[in-house]
Amino acid sequence: MSSDTTCQGKSSWPELLGAEGKVAAATIERENPLVEAIIVPDGSGVPLDFRCDRVWVWVDERGIVIEVPRIG
C-alpha cells in the first residue's frame, strides 16, 4: 500500500527543487495547510517515521532545496 494514498492534499513539490528553503517551506504550507514544512540542513538526522503532517525540506549550506520535498 502506498503511504501517499492515505495523506490528504498535495504530497510532493518537485517544482521547488533548487528554490530557497524558506520560500519552499512557505509554499508547501500554503499549498497544503495540513502539513508542517521543516527545513533540514543536508547531513542532519531526522526521525524515520512516516507522518502525513510533515514535509522535510532538505537544504544545502546556502539554504537551497536539494531534494524534492514530499510528505513523510
Predicted model as a PDB file, atoms N, CA, C, CB and O in Angstrom, pLDDT in the B-factor column:
MODEL        1                                                                  
ATOM      1  N   MET A   1       0.838  -1.183   0.000  1.00 38.00           N  
ATOM      2  CA  MET A   1       0.000   0.000   0.000  1.00 38.00           C  
ATOM      3  C   MET A   1       0.877   1.237   0.000  1.00 38.00           C  
ATOM      4  CB  MET A   1      -0.950   0.003   1.208  1.00 38.00           C  
ATOM      5  O   MET A   1       1.822   1.323   0.784  1.00 38.00           O  
ATOM      6  N   SER A   2       0.588   2.176  -0.846  1.00 44.00           N  
ATOM      7  CA  SER A   2       1.346   3.417  -0.924  1.00 44.00           C  
ATOM      8  C   SER A   2       0.925   4.359   0.195  1.00 44.00           C  
ATOM      9  CB  SER A   2       1.152   4.088  -2.295  1.00 44.00           C  
ATOM     10  O   SER A   2      -0.268   4.582   0.404  1.00 44.00           O  
ATOM     11  N   SER A   3       1.904   4.919   0.922  1.00 45.00           N  
ATOM     12  CA  SER A   3       1.604   5.829   2.021  1.00 45.00           C  
ATOM     13  C   SER A   3       0.953   7.110   1.521  1.00 45.00           C  
ATOM     14  CB  SER A   3       2.871   6.157   2.796  1.00 45.00           C  
ATOM     15  O   SER A   3       0.132   7.699   2.224  1.00 45.00           O  
ATOM     16  N   ASP A   4       1.308   7.552   0.313  1.00 46.00           N  
ATOM     17  CA  ASP A   4       0.763   8.787  -0.225  1.00 46.00           C  
ATOM     18  C   ASP A   4      -0.749   8.746  -0.358  1.00 46.00           C  
ATOM     19  CB  ASP A   4       1.380   9.079  -1.560  1.00 46.00           C  
ATOM     20  O   ASP A   4      -1.393   9.793  -0.288  1.00 46.00           O  
ATOM     21  N   THR A   5      -1.338   7.564  -0.548  1.00 56.00           N  
ATOM     22  CA  THR A   5      -2.779   7.471  -0.752  1.00 56.00           C  
ATOM     23  C   THR A   5      -3.548   7.740   0.528  1.00 56.00           C  
ATOM     24  CB  THR A   5      -3.145   6.106  -1.292  1.00 56.00           C  
ATOM     25  O   THR A   5      -4.738   8.049   0.460  1.00 56.00           O  
ATOM     26  N   THR A   6      -2.926   7.638   1.687  1.00 82.00           N  
ATOM     27  CA  THR A   6      -3.608   7.883   2.944  1.00 82.00           C  
ATOM     28  C   THR A   6      -3.519   9.342   3.382  1.00 82.00           C  
ATOM     29  CB  THR A   6      -3.036   6.994   4.014  1.00 82.00           C  
ATOM     30  O   THR A   6      -4.235   9.741   4.300  1.00 82.00           O  
ATOM     31  N   CYS A   7      -2.682  10.134   2.768  1.00 93.00           N  
ATOM     32  CA  CYS A   7      -2.494  11.532   3.133  1.00 93.00           C  
ATOM     33  C   CYS A   7      -3.361  12.427   2.250  1.00 93.00           C  
ATOM     34  CB  CYS A   7      -1.008  11.930   3.013  1.00 93.00           C  
ATOM     35  O   CYS A   7      -3.581  12.135   1.075  1.00 93.00           O  
ATOM     36  N   GLN A   8      -3.848  13.520   2.835  1.00 93.00           N  
ATOM     37  CA  GLN A   8      -4.716  14.432   2.107  1.00 93.00           C  
ATOM     38  C   GLN A   8      -3.924  15.600   1.525  1.00 93.00           C  
ATOM     39  CB  GLN A   8      -5.824  14.949   3.020  1.00 93.00           C  
ATOM     40  O   GLN A   8      -2.919  16.030   2.090  1.00 93.00           O  
ATOM     41  N   GLY A   9      -4.392  16.100   0.395  1.00 93.00           N  
ATOM     42  CA  GLY A   9      -3.778  17.272  -0.227  1.00 93.00           C  
ATOM     43  C   GLY A   9      -2.554  16.920  -1.043  1.00 93.00           C  
ATOM     44  O   GLY A   9      -2.223  15.749  -1.225  1.00 93.00           O  
ATOM     45  N   LYS A  10      -1.894  17.942  -1.529  1.00 95.00           N  
ATOM     46  CA  LYS A  10      -0.689  17.776  -2.336  1.00 95.00           C  
ATOM     47  C   LYS A  10       0.382  17.073  -1.509  1.00 95.00           C  
ATOM     48  CB  LYS A  10      -0.174  19.145  -2.851  1.00 95.00           C  
ATOM     49  O   LYS A  10       0.539  17.363  -0.324  1.00 95.00           O  
ATOM     50  N   SER A  11       1.125  16.144  -2.129  1.00 95.00           N  
ATOM     51  CA  SER A  11       2.074  15.337  -1.358  1.00 95.00           C  
ATOM     52  C   SER A  11       3.531  15.506  -1.758  1.00 95.00           C  
ATOM     53  CB  SER A  11       1.713  13.912  -1.483  1.00 95.00           C  
ATOM     54  O   SER A  11       4.412  15.070  -1.017  1.00 95.00           O  
ATOM     55  N   SER A  12       3.820  16.124  -2.902  1.00 97.00           N  
ATOM     56  CA  SER A  12       5.212  16.365  -3.282  1.00 97.00           C  
ATOM     57  C   SER A  12       5.302  17.650  -4.097  1.00 97.00           C  
ATOM     58  CB  SER A  12       5.783  15.166  -4.087  1.00 97.00           C  
ATOM     59  O   SER A  12       4.334  18.081  -4.724  1.00 97.00           O  
ATOM     60  N   TRP A  13       6.485  18.246  -4.073  1.00 98.00           N  
ATOM     61  CA  TRP A  13       6.702  19.548  -4.689  1.00 98.00           C  
ATOM     62  C   TRP A  13       7.995  19.548  -5.528  1.00 98.00           C  
ATOM     63  CB  TRP A  13       6.763  20.645  -3.605  1.00 98.00           C  
ATOM     64  O   TRP A  13       8.966  20.204  -5.151  1.00 98.00           O  
ATOM     65  N   PRO A  14       8.017  18.828  -6.647  1.00 98.00           N  
ATOM     66  CA  PRO A  14       9.236  18.775  -7.471  1.00 98.00           C  
ATOM     67  C   PRO A  14       9.621  20.141  -8.031  1.00 98.00           C  
ATOM     68  CB  PRO A  14       9.046  17.794  -8.619  1.00 98.00           C  
ATOM     69  O   PRO A  14      10.794  20.385  -8.315  1.00 98.00           O  
ATOM     70  N   GLU A  15       8.653  21.026  -8.189  1.00 98.00           N  
ATOM     71  CA  GLU A  15       8.943  22.363  -8.727  1.00 98.00           C  
ATOM     72  C   GLU A  15       9.769  23.225  -7.769  1.00 98.00           C  
ATOM     73  CB  GLU A  15       7.645  23.079  -9.053  1.00 98.00           C  
ATOM     74  O   GLU A  15      10.273  24.276  -8.166  1.00 98.00           O  
ATOM     75  N   LEU A  16       9.913  22.788  -6.505  1.00 98.00           N  
ATOM     76  CA  LEU A  16      10.675  23.566  -5.530  1.00 98.00           C  
ATOM     77  C   LEU A  16      12.142  23.146  -5.440  1.00 98.00           C  
ATOM     78  CB  LEU A  16      10.035  23.441  -4.173  1.00 98.00           C  
ATOM     79  O   LEU A  16      12.914  23.762  -4.705  1.00 98.00           O  
ATOM     80  N   LEU A  17      12.530  22.124  -6.166  1.00 98.00           N  
ATOM     81  CA  LEU A  17      13.933  21.718  -6.207  1.00 98.00           C  
ATOM     82  C   LEU A  17      14.752  22.881  -6.738  1.00 98.00           C  
ATOM     83  CB  LEU A  17      14.134  20.445  -7.086  1.00 98.00           C  
ATOM     84  O   LEU A  17      14.482  23.376  -7.833  1.00 98.00           O  
ATOM     85  N   GLY A  18      15.748  23.325  -5.981  1.00 98.00           N  
ATOM     86  CA  GLY A  18      16.586  24.454  -6.380  1.00 98.00           C  
ATOM     87  C   GLY A  18      16.098  25.796  -5.852  1.00 98.00           C  
ATOM     88  O   GLY A  18      16.757  26.815  -6.054  1.00 98.00           O  
ATOM     89  N   ALA A  19      14.950  25.809  -5.179  1.00 98.00           N  
ATOM     90  CA  ALA A  19      14.407  27.046  -4.616  1.00 98.00           C  
ATOM     91  C   ALA A  19      15.063  27.348  -3.267  1.00 98.00           C  
ATOM     92  CB  ALA A  19      12.870  26.944  -4.456  1.00 98.00           C  
ATOM     93  O   ALA A  19      15.738  26.495  -2.690  1.00 98.00           O  
ATOM     94  N   GLU A  20      14.860  28.557  -2.778  1.00 98.00           N  
ATOM     95  CA  GLU A  20      15.341  28.936  -1.451  1.00 98.00           C  
ATOM     96  C   GLU A  20      14.469  28.219  -0.421  1.00 98.00           C  
ATOM     97  CB  GLU A  20      15.303  30.502  -1.246  1.00 98.00           C  
ATOM     98  O   GLU A  20      13.246  28.192  -0.559  1.00 98.00           O  
ATOM     99  N   GLY A  21      15.084  27.640   0.604  1.00 98.00           N  
ATOM    100  CA  GLY A  21      14.383  26.791   1.564  1.00 98.00           C  
ATOM    101  C   GLY A  21      13.215  27.451   2.272  1.00 98.00           C  
ATOM    102  O   GLY A  21      12.156  26.840   2.418  1.00 98.00           O  
ATOM    103  N   LYS A  22      13.388  28.696   2.717  1.00 98.00           N  
ATOM    104  CA  LYS A  22      12.307  29.378   3.440  1.00 98.00           C  
ATOM    105  C   LYS A  22      11.120  29.641   2.526  1.00 98.00           C  
ATOM    106  CB  LYS A  22      12.808  30.699   4.038  1.00 98.00           C  
ATOM    107  O   LYS A  22       9.971  29.532   2.953  1.00 98.00           O  
ATOM    108  N   VAL A  23      11.388  29.984   1.281  1.00 98.00           N  
ATOM    109  CA  VAL A  23      10.323  30.203   0.303  1.00 98.00           C  
ATOM    110  C   VAL A  23       9.613  28.880   0.030  1.00 98.00           C  
ATOM    111  CB  VAL A  23      10.890  30.809  -1.017  1.00 98.00           C  
ATOM    112  O   VAL A  23       8.386  28.834  -0.059  1.00 98.00           O  
ATOM    113  N   ALA A  24      10.386  27.812  -0.102  1.00 98.00           N  
ATOM    114  CA  ALA A  24       9.814  26.490  -0.359  1.00 98.00           C  
ATOM    115  C   ALA A  24       8.912  26.065   0.794  1.00 98.00           C  
ATOM    116  CB  ALA A  24      10.928  25.450  -0.576  1.00 98.00           C  
ATOM    117  O   ALA A  24       7.808  25.573   0.561  1.00 98.00           O  
ATOM    118  N   ALA A  25       9.364  26.246   2.031  1.00 98.00           N  
ATOM    119  CA  ALA A  25       8.563  25.856   3.191  1.00 98.00           C  
ATOM    120  C   ALA A  25       7.246  26.634   3.227  1.00 98.00           C  
ATOM    121  CB  ALA A  25       9.355  26.087   4.493  1.00 98.00           C  
ATOM    122  O   ALA A  25       6.194  26.055   3.500  1.00 98.00           O  
ATOM    123  N   ALA A  26       7.294  27.919   2.958  1.00 98.00           N  
ATOM    124  CA  ALA A  26       6.072  28.737   2.954  1.00 98.00           C  
ATOM    125  C   ALA A  26       5.121  28.286   1.849  1.00 98.00           C  
ATOM    126  CB  ALA A  26       6.419  30.229   2.775  1.00 98.00           C  
ATOM    127  O   ALA A  26       3.908  28.239   2.051  1.00 98.00           O  
ATOM    128  N   THR A  27       5.674  27.953   0.677  1.00 98.00           N  
ATOM    129  CA  THR A  27       4.856  27.489  -0.448  1.00 98.00           C  
ATOM    130  C   THR A  27       4.166  26.177  -0.099  1.00 98.00           C  
ATOM    131  CB  THR A  27       5.719  27.316  -1.715  1.00 98.00           C  
ATOM    132  O   THR A  27       2.974  26.011  -0.358  1.00 98.00           O  
ATOM    133  N   ILE A  28       4.906  25.252   0.483  1.00 98.00           N  
ATOM    134  CA  ILE A  28       4.358  23.948   0.857  1.00 98.00           C  
ATOM    135  C   ILE A  28       3.202  24.113   1.835  1.00 98.00           C  
ATOM    136  CB  ILE A  28       5.450  23.058   1.471  1.00 98.00           C  
ATOM    137  O   ILE A  28       2.143  23.513   1.652  1.00 98.00           O  
ATOM    138  N   GLU A  29       3.399  24.918   2.866  1.00 98.00           N  
ATOM    139  CA  GLU A  29       2.362  25.100   3.875  1.00 98.00           C  
ATOM    140  C   GLU A  29       1.150  25.849   3.317  1.00 98.00           C  
ATOM    141  CB  GLU A  29       2.927  25.847   5.074  1.00 98.00           C  
ATOM    142  O   GLU A  29       0.029  25.637   3.780  1.00 98.00           O  
ATOM    143  N   ARG A  30       1.360  26.713   2.338  1.00 97.00           N  
ATOM    144  CA  ARG A  30       0.244  27.405   1.699  1.00 97.00           C  
ATOM    145  C   ARG A  30      -0.551  26.440   0.809  1.00 97.00           C  
ATOM    146  CB  ARG A  30       0.758  28.603   0.870  1.00 97.00           C  
ATOM    147  O   ARG A  30      -1.781  26.475   0.786  1.00 97.00           O  
ATOM    148  N   GLU A  31       0.171  25.574   0.074  1.00 97.00           N  
ATOM    149  CA  GLU A  31      -0.496  24.657  -0.856  1.00 97.00           C  
ATOM    150  C   GLU A  31      -1.136  23.458  -0.156  1.00 97.00           C  
ATOM    151  CB  GLU A  31       0.495  24.166  -1.887  1.00 97.00           C  
ATOM    152  O   GLU A  31      -2.081  22.869  -0.682  1.00 97.00           O  
ATOM    153  N   ASN A  32      -0.638  23.092   1.014  1.00 97.00           N  
ATOM    154  CA  ASN A  32      -1.251  22.023   1.805  1.00 97.00           C  
ATOM    155  C   ASN A  32      -1.201  22.429   3.275  1.00 97.00           C  
ATOM    156  CB  ASN A  32      -0.523  20.648   1.574  1.00 97.00           C  
ATOM    157  O   ASN A  32      -0.230  22.133   3.971  1.00 97.00           O  
ATOM    158  N   PRO A  33      -2.248  23.107   3.747  1.00 96.00           N  
ATOM    159  CA  PRO A  33      -2.259  23.581   5.137  1.00 96.00           C  
ATOM    160  C   PRO A  33      -2.320  22.472   6.186  1.00 96.00           C  
ATOM    161  CB  PRO A  33      -3.421  24.493   5.336  1.00 96.00           C  
ATOM    162  O   PRO A  33      -2.286  22.756   7.383  1.00 96.00           O  
ATOM    163  N   LEU A  34      -2.409  21.228   5.758  1.00 96.00           N  
ATOM    164  CA  LEU A  34      -2.433  20.098   6.698  1.00 96.00           C  
ATOM    165  C   LEU A  34      -1.033  19.653   7.105  1.00 96.00           C  
ATOM    166  CB  LEU A  34      -3.179  18.924   6.083  1.00 96.00           C  
ATOM    167  O   LEU A  34      -0.889  18.789   7.970  1.00 96.00           O  
ATOM    168  N   VAL A  35       0.013  20.240   6.486  1.00 97.00           N  
ATOM    169  CA  VAL A  35       1.385  19.811   6.781  1.00 97.00           C  
ATOM    170  C   VAL A  35       2.200  20.953   7.384  1.00 97.00           C  
ATOM    171  CB  VAL A  35       2.070  19.293   5.506  1.00 97.00           C  
ATOM    172  O   VAL A  35       1.888  22.132   7.218  1.00 97.00           O  
ATOM    173  N   GLU A  36       3.260  20.551   8.094  1.00 98.00           N  
ATOM    174  CA  GLU A  36       4.274  21.483   8.561  1.00 98.00           C  
ATOM    175  C   GLU A  36       5.539  21.188   7.762  1.00 98.00           C  
ATOM    176  CB  GLU A  36       4.520  21.355  10.118  1.00 98.00           C  
ATOM    177  O   GLU A  36       6.028  20.059   7.749  1.00 98.00           O  
ATOM    178  N   ALA A  37       6.061  22.216   7.097  1.00 98.00           N  
ATOM    179  CA  ALA A  37       7.306  22.063   6.342  1.00 98.00           C  
ATOM    180  C   ALA A  37       8.469  22.412   7.260  1.00 98.00           C  
ATOM    181  CB  ALA A  37       7.314  22.965   5.060  1.00 98.00           C  
ATOM    182  O   ALA A  37       8.506  23.495   7.843  1.00 98.00           O  
ATOM    183  N   ILE A  38       9.406  21.496   7.385  1.00 98.00           N  
ATOM    184  CA  ILE A  38      10.533  21.659   8.297  1.00 98.00           C  
ATOM    185  C   ILE A  38      11.827  21.696   7.491  1.00 98.00           C  
ATOM    186  CB  ILE A  38      10.569  20.515   9.350  1.00 98.00           C  
ATOM    187  O   ILE A  38      12.160  20.738   6.793  1.00 98.00           O  
ATOM    188  N   ILE A  39      12.550  22.804   7.592  1.00 98.00           N  
ATOM    189  CA  ILE A  39      13.824  22.956   6.881  1.00 98.00           C  
ATOM    190  C   ILE A  39      14.895  22.164   7.626  1.00 98.00           C  
ATOM    191  CB  ILE A  39      14.231  24.468   6.756  1.00 98.00           C  
ATOM    192  O   ILE A  39      15.061  22.300   8.838  1.00 98.00           O  
ATOM    193  N   VAL A  40      15.628  21.320   6.862  1.00 98.00           N  
ATOM    194  CA  VAL A  40      16.647  20.452   7.445  1.00 98.00           C  
ATOM    195  C   VAL A  40      17.949  20.610   6.664  1.00 98.00           C  
ATOM    196  CB  VAL A  40      16.180  18.968   7.447  1.00 98.00           C  
ATOM    197  O   VAL A  40      17.973  20.374   5.456  1.00 98.00           O  
ATOM    198  N   PRO A  41      19.038  21.007   7.338  1.00 98.00           N  
ATOM    199  CA  PRO A  41      20.329  21.080   6.658  1.00 98.00           C  
ATOM    200  C   PRO A  41      20.789  19.690   6.211  1.00 98.00           C  
ATOM    201  CB  PRO A  41      21.383  21.718   7.580  1.00 98.00           C  
ATOM    202  O   PRO A  41      20.613  18.708   6.931  1.00 98.00           O  
ATOM    203  N   ASP A  42      21.378  19.619   5.019  1.00 97.00           N  
ATOM    204  CA  ASP A  42      21.896  18.360   4.483  1.00 97.00           C  
ATOM    205  C   ASP A  42      22.844  17.718   5.484  1.00 97.00           C  
ATOM    206  CB  ASP A  42      22.613  18.591   3.135  1.00 97.00           C  
ATOM    207  O   ASP A  42      23.699  18.394   6.056  1.00 97.00           O  
ATOM    208  N   GLY A  43      22.698  16.431   5.695  1.00 94.00           N  
ATOM    209  CA  GLY A  43      23.555  15.690   6.615  1.00 94.00           C  
ATOM    210  C   GLY A  43      22.979  15.562   8.012  1.00 94.00           C  
ATOM    211  O   GLY A  43      23.527  14.838   8.844  1.00 94.00           O  
ATOM    212  N   SER A  44      21.882  16.255   8.281  1.00 96.00           N  
ATOM    213  CA  SER A  44      21.247  16.179   9.597  1.00 96.00           C  
ATOM    214  C   SER A  44      20.453  14.886   9.732  1.00 96.00           C  
ATOM    215  CB  SER A  44      20.329  17.394   9.829  1.00 96.00           C  
ATOM    216  O   SER A  44      20.023  14.298   8.739  1.00 96.00           O  
ATOM    217  N   GLY A  45      20.269  14.462  10.951  1.00 94.00           N  
ATOM    218  CA  GLY A  45      19.442  13.295  11.222  1.00 94.00           C  
ATOM    219  C   GLY A  45      18.008  13.721  11.494  1.00 94.00           C  
ATOM    220  O   GLY A  45      17.763  14.769  12.093  1.00 94.00           O  
ATOM    221  N   VAL A  46      17.076  12.909  11.054  1.00 95.00           N  
ATOM    222  CA  VAL A  46      15.650  13.166  11.290  1.00 95.00           C  
ATOM    223  C   VAL A  46      14.973  11.857  11.668  1.00 95.00           C  
ATOM    224  CB  VAL A  46      14.970  13.800  10.029  1.00 95.00           C  
ATOM    225  O   VAL A  46      15.480  10.785  11.335  1.00 95.00           O  
ATOM    226  N   PRO A  47      13.836  11.922  12.357  1.00 94.00           N  
ATOM    227  CA  PRO A  47      13.086  10.695  12.643  1.00 94.00           C  
ATOM    228  C   PRO A  47      12.667  10.015  11.339  1.00 94.00           C  
ATOM    229  CB  PRO A  47      11.841  11.005  13.512  1.00 94.00           C  
ATOM    230  O   PRO A  47      12.359  10.690  10.357  1.00 94.00           O  
ATOM    231  N   LEU A  48      12.655   8.711  11.330  1.00 92.00           N  
ATOM    232  CA  LEU A  48      12.355   7.959  10.112  1.00 92.00           C  
ATOM    233  C   LEU A  48      10.894   7.537  10.003  1.00 92.00           C  
ATOM    234  CB  LEU A  48      13.227   6.742  10.045  1.00 92.00           C  
ATOM    235  O   LEU A  48      10.503   6.907   9.021  1.00 92.00           O  
ATOM    236  N   ASP A  49      10.082   7.881  11.008  1.00 94.00           N  
ATOM    237  CA  ASP A  49       8.665   7.508  10.948  1.00 94.00           C  
ATOM    238  C   ASP A  49       7.951   8.320   9.869  1.00 94.00           C  
ATOM    239  CB  ASP A  49       7.982   7.725  12.322  1.00 94.00           C  
ATOM    240  O   ASP A  49       8.317   9.464   9.599  1.00 94.00           O  
ATOM    241  N   PHE A  50       6.932   7.721   9.253  1.00 94.00           N  
ATOM    242  CA  PHE A  50       6.160   8.394   8.207  1.00 94.00           C  
ATOM    243  C   PHE A  50       4.999   9.128   8.856  1.00 94.00           C  
ATOM    244  CB  PHE A  50       5.648   7.380   7.137  1.00 94.00           C  
ATOM    245  O   PHE A  50       4.241   8.553   9.638  1.00 94.00           O  
ATOM    246  N   ARG A  51       4.869  10.417   8.520  1.00 95.00           N  
ATOM    247  CA  ARG A  51       3.761  11.222   9.043  1.00 95.00           C  
ATOM    248  C   ARG A  51       3.153  12.046   7.919  1.00 95.00           C  
ATOM    249  CB  ARG A  51       4.240  12.146  10.195  1.00 95.00           C  
ATOM    250  O   ARG A  51       3.869  12.672   7.138  1.00 95.00           O  
ATOM    251  N   CYS A  52       1.832  12.041   7.842  1.00 96.00           N  
ATOM    252  CA  CYS A  52       1.114  12.791   6.805  1.00 96.00           C  
ATOM    253  C   CYS A  52       1.128  14.296   7.054  1.00 96.00           C  
ATOM    254  CB  CYS A  52      -0.320  12.307   6.718  1.00 96.00           C  
ATOM    255  O   CYS A  52       0.766  15.069   6.167  1.00 96.00           O  
ATOM    256  N   ASP A  53       1.536  14.719   8.237  1.00 97.00           N  
ATOM    257  CA  ASP A  53       1.514  16.142   8.556  1.00 97.00           C  
ATOM    258  C   ASP A  53       2.898  16.790   8.536  1.00 97.00           C  
ATOM    259  CB  ASP A  53       0.891  16.343   9.904  1.00 97.00           C  
ATOM    260  O   ASP A  53       3.092  17.870   9.094  1.00 97.00           O  
ATOM    261  N   ARG A  54       3.858  16.123   7.891  1.00 97.00           N  
ATOM    262  CA  ARG A  54       5.236  16.630   7.908  1.00 97.00           C  
ATOM    263  C   ARG A  54       5.867  16.539   6.518  1.00 97.00           C  
ATOM    264  CB  ARG A  54       6.086  15.845   8.929  1.00 97.00           C  
ATOM    265  O   ARG A  54       5.670  15.571   5.783  1.00 97.00           O  
ATOM    266  N   VAL A  55       6.632  17.578   6.186  1.00 98.00           N  
ATOM    267  CA  VAL A  55       7.428  17.587   4.959  1.00 98.00           C  
ATOM    268  C   VAL A  55       8.828  18.061   5.333  1.00 98.00           C  
ATOM    269  CB  VAL A  55       6.782  18.510   3.847  1.00 98.00           C  
ATOM    270  O   VAL A  55       9.001  19.170   5.840  1.00 98.00           O  
ATOM    271  N   TRP A  56       9.822  17.218   5.081  1.00 97.00           N  
ATOM    272  CA  TRP A  56      11.211  17.634   5.274  1.00 97.00           C  
ATOM    273  C   TRP A  56      11.638  18.435   4.046  1.00 97.00           C  
ATOM    274  CB  TRP A  56      12.158  16.395   5.504  1.00 97.00           C  
ATOM    275  O   TRP A  56      11.431  18.004   2.912  1.00 97.00           O  
ATOM    276  N   VAL A  57      12.237  19.605   4.282  1.00 98.00           N  
ATOM    277  CA  VAL A  57      12.763  20.443   3.199  1.00 98.00           C  
ATOM    278  C   VAL A  57      14.284  20.438   3.366  1.00 98.00           C  
ATOM    279  CB  VAL A  57      12.160  21.933   3.238  1.00 98.00           C  
ATOM    280  O   VAL A  57      14.836  21.204   4.157  1.00 98.00           O  
ATOM    281  N   TRP A  58      14.951  19.561   2.608  1.00 98.00           N  
ATOM    282  CA  TRP A  58      16.400  19.392   2.718  1.00 98.00           C  
ATOM    283  C   TRP A  58      17.102  20.510   1.952  1.00 98.00           C  
ATOM    284  CB  TRP A  58      16.840  18.000   2.183  1.00 98.00           C  
ATOM    285  O   TRP A  58      16.827  20.737   0.773  1.00 98.00           O  
ATOM    286  N   VAL A  59      18.020  21.209   2.642  1.00 98.00           N  
ATOM    287  CA  VAL A  59      18.732  22.329   2.025  1.00 98.00           C  
ATOM    288  C   VAL A  59      20.242  22.162   2.161  1.00 98.00           C  
ATOM    289  CB  VAL A  59      18.291  23.656   2.656  1.00 98.00           C  
ATOM    290  O   VAL A  59      20.737  21.501   3.074  1.00 98.00           O  
ATOM    291  N   ASP A  60      20.956  22.784   1.221  1.00 98.00           N  
ATOM    292  CA  ASP A  60      22.422  22.776   1.291  1.00 98.00           C  
ATOM    293  C   ASP A  60      22.896  23.926   2.181  1.00 98.00           C  
ATOM    294  CB  ASP A  60      23.050  22.890  -0.135  1.00 98.00           C  
ATOM    295  O   ASP A  60      22.088  24.596   2.823  1.00 98.00           O  
ATOM    296  N   GLU A  61      24.211  24.150   2.214  1.00 98.00           N  
ATOM    297  CA  GLU A  61      24.785  25.183   3.083  1.00 98.00           C  
ATOM    298  C   GLU A  61      24.353  26.597   2.692  1.00 98.00           C  
ATOM    299  CB  GLU A  61      26.296  25.094   3.054  1.00 98.00           C  
ATOM    300  O   GLU A  61      24.488  27.522   3.493  1.00 98.00           O  
ATOM    301  N   ARG A  62      23.838  26.777   1.478  1.00 98.00           N  
ATOM    302  CA  ARG A  62      23.346  28.090   1.033  1.00 98.00           C  
ATOM    303  C   ARG A  62      21.845  28.249   1.259  1.00 98.00           C  
ATOM    304  CB  ARG A  62      23.664  28.296  -0.444  1.00 98.00           C  
ATOM    305  O   ARG A  62      21.277  29.298   0.953  1.00 98.00           O  
ATOM    306  N   GLY A  63      21.195  27.198   1.800  1.00 98.00           N  
ATOM    307  CA  GLY A  63      19.769  27.265   2.051  1.00 98.00           C  
ATOM    308  C   GLY A  63      18.916  26.928   0.845  1.00 98.00           C  
ATOM    309  O   GLY A  63      17.734  27.269   0.803  1.00 98.00           O  
ATOM    310  N   ILE A  64      19.511  26.253  -0.148  1.00 98.00           N  
ATOM    311  CA  ILE A  64      18.822  25.873  -1.378  1.00 98.00           C  
ATOM    312  C   ILE A  64      18.304  24.437  -1.283  1.00 98.00           C  
ATOM    313  CB  ILE A  64      19.760  26.026  -2.589  1.00 98.00           C  
ATOM    314  O   ILE A  64      19.023  23.545  -0.833  1.00 98.00           O  
ATOM    315  N   VAL A  65      17.073  24.218  -1.702  1.00 98.00           N  
ATOM    316  CA  VAL A  65      16.455  22.890  -1.661  1.00 98.00           C  
ATOM    317  C   VAL A  65      17.207  21.934  -2.579  1.00 98.00           C  
ATOM    318  CB  VAL A  65      14.963  22.964  -2.069  1.00 98.00           C  
ATOM    319  O   VAL A  65      17.404  22.218  -3.761  1.00 98.00           O  
ATOM    320  N   ILE A  66      17.629  20.790  -2.020  1.00 98.00           N  
ATOM    321  CA  ILE A  66      18.459  19.834  -2.777  1.00 98.00           C  
ATOM    322  C   ILE A  66      17.765  18.491  -3.025  1.00 98.00           C  
ATOM    323  CB  ILE A  66      19.760  19.592  -2.038  1.00 98.00           C  
ATOM    324  O   ILE A  66      18.290  17.657  -3.763  1.00 98.00           O  
ATOM    325  N   GLU A  67      16.599  18.271  -2.422  1.00 97.00           N  
ATOM    326  CA  GLU A  67      15.794  17.068  -2.665  1.00 97.00           C  
ATOM    327  C   GLU A  67      14.352  17.501  -2.859  1.00 97.00           C  
ATOM    328  CB  GLU A  67      15.920  16.039  -1.483  1.00 97.00           C  
ATOM    329  O   GLU A  67      13.918  18.507  -2.299  1.00 97.00           O  
ATOM    330  N   VAL A  68      13.615  16.745  -3.648  1.00 98.00           N  
ATOM    331  CA  VAL A  68      12.204  17.052  -3.841  1.00 98.00           C  
ATOM    332  C   VAL A  68      11.477  16.918  -2.511  1.00 98.00           C  
ATOM    333  CB  VAL A  68      11.573  16.125  -4.910  1.00 98.00           C  
ATOM    334  O   VAL A  68      11.476  15.836  -1.924  1.00 98.00           O  
ATOM    335  N   PRO A  69      10.856  17.994  -2.019  1.00 98.00           N  
ATOM    336  CA  PRO A  69      10.101  17.884  -0.772  1.00 98.00           C  
ATOM    337  C   PRO A  69       8.857  17.020  -0.984  1.00 98.00           C  
ATOM    338  CB  PRO A  69       9.703  19.285  -0.251  1.00 98.00           C  
ATOM    339  O   PRO A  69       8.152  17.155  -1.984  1.00 98.00           O  
ATOM    340  N   ARG A  70       8.605  16.129  -0.021  1.00 97.00           N  
ATOM    341  CA  ARG A  70       7.431  15.250  -0.094  1.00 97.00           C  
ATOM    342  C   ARG A  70       6.964  14.926   1.316  1.00 97.00           C  
ATOM    343  CB  ARG A  70       7.753  13.942  -0.880  1.00 97.00           C  
ATOM    344  O   ARG A  70       7.739  14.953   2.272  1.00 97.00           O  
ATOM    345  N   ILE A  71       5.684  14.622   1.418  1.00 96.00           N  
ATOM    346  CA  ILE A  71       5.123  14.248   2.708  1.00 96.00           C  
ATOM    347  C   ILE A  71       5.846  13.020   3.239  1.00 96.00           C  
ATOM    348  CB  ILE A  71       3.605  13.982   2.595  1.00 96.00           C  
ATOM    349  O   ILE A  71       6.204  12.120   2.479  1.00 96.00           O  
ATOM    350  N   GLY A  72       6.056  12.991   4.537  1.00 92.00           N  
ATOM    351  CA  GLY A  72       6.693  11.857   5.159  1.00 92.00           C  
ATOM    352  C   GLY A  72       7.173  12.203   6.512  1.00 92.00           C  
ATOM    353  O   GLY A  72       7.746  11.356   7.198  1.00 92.00           O  
TER     354      GLY A  72                                                      
ENDMDL                                                                          
END                                                                             
